[in-house]
Amino acid sequence: MKKVKIYVTLRESILDPAGNAVKDSLHKLGHKYVKDARIGKFIQLELEDTNNIDEKIKDMCEKLLSNTVIEDYSYSID
Amino acid sequence: MSSKKYANEKGLNMKFAVVVFPGSNCDGDMYYAIKDELSAEVSYVWHTETNLDKYDAIMIPGGFSYGDYLRCGAIAAYSPIISAIKKAAENGKIVLGICNGFQILTEIGLLPGALLRNKNMKFICKMSTLVVENSNTIFTNKYENKENVTFAIAHGEGNYYCDDKTLEKLKSNNRIIFTYKNNPNGSLENIAGIVNEKGNVLGMMPHPERVVNNFMGYDCGLRLFKSILERSIDV
């Protein structure tokens, strides 16, 4: 069994108003050195043993888990 | 002429489908706008259906399909009905997506771009003045070019985004159909509604079905449905 951790974030070129609000709030807490904050999604999957795992994760990410028009994704496999 | 008898008196007959997903909540508004105000034939079609062949116009209503889990429209995009919607669009049938319906149309690739979170982070529910940018479409032939109309808007993710190349295409082919007069959500170029290349698929965030009778404050949304109905006989 594999555990897959998938991170989905808005593309760098796209404004993230929620991230900006968090950055502003961190500044108010005194953490002025925070230059940027981006909010994304964390999706954890448990997979049965299977082959071509990277290909399958790519398929899941590009068809459903992220919208590649506006989002980037990355993942790690434990 | 009373709008109630509109379709009957014009001798027009067109079958509308209102697609219903778990979490749709403007399906009733859409259904009754068509049934009572347009007096055309209309049926609800549950999202597990796979055939839309007997309908001429497919309406994808607003709401929060599948609770907007993951992304607005992302899970609805893989409902069984979607392949029938794609087929209808390919065959030149009329497809109209309102609000969540617009989000679904971008997720399934019938329209380009995506709808981002409103720039000010707020769910916006109010009346909004739109400009009809192209009145020479199946959907807007009962409006004047550059006419101002007042529709209801109610969305948290209505901030239209697409890349520069797509925007150029939308502009050069007059595919931007409605814009906001006072941009409420940060939409690129004030975009409120766009059509596909063929012009038979319209996606828009504002709700024409909520302004179809004066008791609602305005009735200028009804002309969008009348446009569809009357244009259908020429197509």
Interface residues (C-beta under 8 A of the other chain):
Chain A: L10 I14 L15 P17 A18 A21 K41 L64 L65 N67 V69 I70
Chain B: L70 R71 A74 I75 A77 Y78 T106 E107 P112 G113 A114 L116 R117 N118 K119 N120 M121 Y161 C162 D163 G186
